[in-house]
Amino acid sequence: MSTTAVSAATRTTWAIDPAHSHVGFSVRHMMISTVKGRFGEVAGTVVLDQDPTASSVDATIGVASIDTREPQRDGHLRSGDFFDADQFPTITFKSRRVASAGPDKLTVTVI
């Protein structure tokens, strides 16, 4: 008679801490400069499973919190010409796939 021990997969869920998280971007502007910015409001969860492919990320970003350190540009980015923050107040990322990308690295696909 043989027995097989079955262990439950280890799964941990973390809340994204907005005070210690950063959502940033950089965009080429007219091919001569790069505009860098950030979004100040972010919330969500990260679920890390013992099997990385069973992990997930779900994040929500407040569009109105965009900050490029240029108030006039930020207002334009919030307008209907770009993000239309009044009609679409949040950007949501939900992972579609998580894969190993080497030791201690994961690739998260959101498209």
Order of alpha helices (4+ residues) and beta strands (2+ residues): beta-beta-beta-beta-beta-beta-alpha-beta-beta-beta
